[in-house]
């Protein structure tokens, strides 16, 4: 009897959790999206509104961009799946380099007050430079589009990683440092036992900001450097603008937003598993 009552209680709790999830996490964004689509479609009833509505966008891009995202007709005539994968490859390389260099520099700078005072004004100036302003310099330095785009990602995303890691090191409680001195923790042990656990929340805050900036930077950079990539796809569609191409641009923007959301959630998920509670 007790086991039966226990099972019923578990089922009721699961139903409550499911209902709570649906009512608080799923239903509100679905309703908001539906309202947005209805407003968008109503605006398109105005003949002066030149953009295609959601129904028109869906119908015009269904074949091949939605049902065949990985078609390949050679050169840059590829589906949105290949375009996004190409952009993600550049983002992955540039962001990984920024994370490695940024975390290392952040720890070194945060641990040395004199070095921090020397370089902080420089970093504060450089971090305000818009991503595309770096592109002419990278093109002049690398003479090729792909390395130039990766450099733009790197230089755009590294600043929040450095700054947040530096702040994390500077915020290590003095008690932790004193205990490390008593236990004579040095080198790798000091980093693993004291520095990393104390700074990892700050590091992942910087990484989360950096991945968003990386995705913004690559889309903008690809519009200028050309080749295969979601930014190049949007720019090429704009330069041959027709009503159908506008639908393709809108679909590409939706994909850009969804990928950006997934990248942010991915870093957030990793942070939830690594950052101590």
C-alpha positions as CSV (number, residue, x, y, z in Angstrom):
1,X,0.0,0.0,0.0
2,X,2.8,2.4,0.9
3,X,4.5,1.6,-2.3
4,X,1.4,2.4,-4.3
5,X,0.9,5.7,-2.5
6,X,4.6,6.5,-3.1
7,X,4.3,5.9,-6.9
8,X,1.2,8.1,-7.0
9,X,3.0,10.8,-5.3
10,X,5.9,10.6,-7.7
11,X,3.6,10.7,-10.7
12,X,1.8,13.8,-9.3
13,X,5.1,15.5,-8.7
14,X,6.2,14.7,-12.3
15,X,2.9,16.1,-13.6
16,X,3.3,19.3,-11.6
17,X,6.8,19.7,-12.9
18,X,5.7,19.1,-16.5
19,X,2.8,21.5,-16.2
20,X,5.1,24.1,-14.7
21,X,7.6,23.6,-17.5
22,X,5.0,24.0,-20.2
23,X,3.3,27.0,-18.6
24,X,6.5,28.9,-17.7
25,X,9.1,27.9,-20.3
26,X,7.3,26.6,-23.4
27,X,4.0,28.4,-23.7
28,X,5.1,32.0,-23.2
29,X,7.7,32.0,-26.0
30,X,5.4,30.1,-28.3
31,X,2.6,32.6,-27.8
32,X,5.1,35.5,-28.2
33,X,6.3,34.0,-31.5
34,X,2.7,33.5,-32.8
35,X,1.8,37.1,-32.0
36,X,5.0,38.3,-33.7
37,X,4.2,36.3,-36.9
38,X,0.6,37.5,-36.9
39,X,1.7,41.2,-36.7
40,X,4.3,40.6,-39.4
41,X,1.7,39.1,-41.7
42,X,-0.7,41.9,-41.0
43,X,1.9,44.5,-41.8
44,X,2.5,42.8,-45.2
45,X,-1.1,43.5,-46.1
46,X,-0.1,47.1,-46.6
47,X,1.1,47.5,-50.2
48,X,3.7,50.0,-49.1
49,X,5.3,47.3,-46.9
50,X,7.9,45.8,-49.3
51,X,9.1,42.9,-47.2
52,X,7.6,39.4,-47.8
53,X,5.4,38.0,-45.0
54,X,6.1,34.8,-43.1
55,X,3.8,32.7,-45.3
56,X,5.4,34.1,-48.5
57,X,8.9,33.7,-47.0
58,X,8.2,30.1,-46.1
59,X,6.7,29.2,-49.5
60,X,9.5,30.9,-51.5
61,X,12.4,29.3,-49.6
62,X,10.8,25.9,-49.0
63,X,12.6,24.4,-52.0
64,X,15.5,24.1,-51.8
65,X,16.7,26.1,-48.8
66,X,14.5,24.5,-46.2
67,X,14.0,20.9,-47.4
68,X,17.5,20.6,-49.0
69,X,19.8,22.7,-46.8
70,X,22.9,20.7,-47.9
71,X,22.6,21.0,-51.7
72,X,25.9,21.8,-53.5
73,X,26.0,23.2,-57.0
74,X,29.7,24.2,-56.8
75,X,31.6,27.3,-55.7
76,X,29.4,29.4,-53.4
77,X,26.1,28.1,-54.7
78,X,25.4,25.9,-51.6
79,X,22.6,25.3,-49.2
80,X,22.3,27.2,-45.9
81,X,23.5,24.1,-44.1
82,X,26.9,24.3,-45.7
83,X,27.0,28.1,-45.4
84,X,26.4,27.9,-41.6
85,X,28.8,25.0,-41.2
86,X,31.5,27.0,-43.0
87,X,30.9,30.0,-40.7
88,X,30.8,27.8,-37.6
89,X,34.2,26.3,-38.6
90,X,35.7,29.8,-38.7
91,X,34.0,30.8,-35.4
92,X,35.2,27.5,-33.8
93,X,38.9,28.2,-34.7
94,X,38.9,31.9,-34.0
95,X,37.0,31.6,-30.7
96,X,39.1,28.6,-29.5
97,X,42.3,30.6,-30.1
98,X,40.8,33.6,-28.3
99,X,39.7,31.4,-25.3
100,X,43.2,29.9,-24.9
101,X,45.1,33.2,-25.2
102,X,42.5,35.2,-23.3
103,X,42.4,32.9,-20.3
104,X,46.1,32.7,-20.1
105,X,46.6,36.5,-20.4
106,X,43.8,37.1,-18.0
107,X,45.4,34.9,-15.3
108,X,48.8,36.4,-15.8
109,X,47.5,40.0,-15.8
110,X,45.2,39.5,-12.9
111,X,48.0,38.0,-10.8
112,X,50.4,40.9,-11.4
113,X,49.1,44.4,-10.3
114,X,51.9,46.3,-12.0
115,X,51.2,44.5,-15.3
116,X,47.5,45.1,-15.0
117,X,48.0,48.9,-14.5
118,X,50.3,48.9,-17.5
119,X,48.0,47.1,-20.0
120,X,44.5,47.8,-18.8
121,X,44.2,51.2,-20.6
122,X,45.4,49.6,-23.8
123,X,42.9,46.8,-23.6
124,X,40.0,49.3,-22.7
125,X,40.8,51.2,-25.9
126,X,41.2,48.2,-28.2
127,X,38.0,46.4,-27.0
128,X,35.9,49.4,-28.2
129,X,37.1,49.1,-31.8
130,X,34.3,47.7,-34.0
131,X,34.9,44.2,-35.5
132,X,34.9,45.4,-39.1
133,X,37.5,48.1,-38.4
134,X,40.0,45.2,-37.9
135,X,39.2,43.7,-41.3
136,X,41.4,46.0,-43.5
137,X,44.4,45.4,-41.1
138,X,43.8,41.6,-41.2
139,X,43.5,41.6,-45.0
140,X,46.7,43.6,-45.3
141,X,48.5,41.2,-42.9
142,X,47.2,37.8,-44.2
143,X,46.4,38.6,-47.8
144,X,43.7,36.0,-47.7
145,X,40.0,36.1,-46.8
146,X,39.7,33.0,-44.6
147,X,42.6,33.9,-42.2
148,X,41.4,37.5,-42.1
149,X,37.9,36.5,-41.0
150,X,39.3,34.2,-38.3
151,X,41.5,37.0,-37.1
152,X,38.5,39.3,-36.8
153,X,36.7,36.7,-34.7
154,X,39.8,36.3,-32.5
155,X,40.4,40.0,-31.9
156,X,36.7,40.6,-31.3
157,X,36.0,37.9,-28.8
158,X,39.3,37.9,-26.8
159,X,38.6,41.1,-24.8
160,X,35.7,40.0,-22.7
161,X,37.6,36.8,-22.0
162,X,40.7,38.6,-20.9
163,X,38.8,41.2,-18.8
164,X,36.5,38.7,-17.0
165,X,39.3,36.3,-16.3
166,X,41.5,39.2,-14.9
167,X,38.6,40.3,-12.7
168,X,38.1,36.7,-11.5
169,X,41.8,36.4,-10.5
170,X,41.7,39.8,-8.7
171,X,38.5,38.7,-6.8
172,X,40.1,35.6,-5.3
173,X,39.4,35.9,-1.5
174,X,42.5,36.6,0.6
175,X,41.7,33.7,2.8
176,X,42.2,31.3,-0.1
177,X,45.6,32.9,-0.9
178,X,46.6,32.6,2.8
179,X,45.7,29.0,3.0
180,X,47.6,28.3,-0.2
181,X,50.7,29.9,1.3
182,X,50.3,27.8,4.5
183,X,50.0,24.6,2.5
184,X,52.8,25.8,0.2
185,X,50.8,25.4,-3.0
186,X,52.7,26.5,-6.0
187,X,52.6,26.3,-9.8
188,X,50.1,23.8,-11.2
189,X,48.7,22.8,-7.8
190,X,48.0,26.5,-6.9
191,X,46.3,27.0,-10.2
192,X,44.2,23.8,-10.0
193,X,43.3,24.1,-6.3
194,X,42.9,27.9,-5.9
195,X,42.9,30.0,-9.0
196,X,40.8,27.9,-11.4
197,X,37.9,27.1,-8.9
198,X,37.7,30.8,-7.9
199,X,37.9,32.3,-11.4
200,X,35.9,29.7,-13.4
201,X,32.6,31.6,-13.1
202,X,34.2,34.7,-14.4
203,X,35.9,32.8,-17.2
204,X,32.7,31.3,-18.4
205,X,31.0,34.7,-18.3
206,X,33.7,36.0,-20.6
207,X,33.4,32.9,-22.8
208,X,29.6,33.4,-23.1
209,X,30.0,37.0,-24.1
210,X,32.8,36.1,-26.5
211,X,30.9,33.4,-28.4
212,X,28.1,35.9,-29.1
213,X,30.6,38.5,-30.3
214,X,32.3,35.8,-32.4
215,X,29.1,35.0,-34.2
216,X,28.3,38.6,-34.8
217,X,31.8,39.3,-36.1
218,X,31.9,36.4,-38.6
219,X,28.6,37.3,-40.2
220,X,29.7,40.9,-40.7
221,X,33.2,39.9,-41.9
222,X,31.9,37.3,-44.4
223,X,29.8,40.0,-46.0
224,X,33.0,41.7,-47.1
225,X,35.5,38.8,-47.7
226,X,33.1,36.7,-49.7
227,X,33.4,32.9,-50.2
228,X,31.2,30.3,-48.5
229,X,29.5,31.4,-45.3
230,X,26.2,32.7,-44.0
231,X,27.4,36.3,-44.1
232,X,28.5,35.9,-47.8
233,X,25.2,34.3,-48.6
234,X,23.2,37.3,-47.2
235,X,25.4,39.8,-49.0
236,X,25.2,38.0,-52.3
237,X,21.4,37.7,-52.0
238,X,21.2,41.4,-51.3
239,X,23.3,42.4,-54.3
240,X,20.9,40.5,-56.6
241,X,17.8,41.6,-54.8
242,X,14.5,40.3,-56.0
243,X,11.4,39.5,-54.0
244,X,12.5,35.9,-53.7
245,X,16.0,36.9,-52.6
246,X,14.4,39.0,-49.8
247,X,12.8,35.8,-48.5
248,X,16.2,34.0,-48.7
249,X,17.7,36.8,-46.6
250,X,15.0,36.7,-44.0
251,X,15.4,32.9,-43.7
252,X,19.2,33.3,-43.4
253,X,18.7,35.8,-40.6
254,X,16.4,33.4,-38.8
255,X,19.0,30.7,-39.1
256,X,21.7,33.2,-37.8
257,X,19.6,34.0,-34.8
258,X,18.9,30.3,-34.0
259,X,22.5,29.3,-34.3
260,X,23.5,32.2,-32.1
261,X,21.0,31.1,-29.5
262,X,22.3,27.5,-29.6
263,X,25.9,28.7,-29.2
264,X,25.0,30.8,-26.2
265,X,23.0,27.9,-24.6
266,X,25.9,25.5,-25.3
267,X,28.4,27.6,-23.5
268,X,25.9,28.1,-20.7
269,X,25.3,24.3,-20.4
270,X,29.0,23.6,-20.2
271,X,29.3,26.3,-17.6
272,X,26.5,24.7,-15.5
273,X,28.5,21.5,-15.4
274,X,31.9,23.1,-14.7
275,X,31.1,26.0,-12.4
276,X,30.8,24.9,-8.8
277,X,27.5,25.7,-7.2
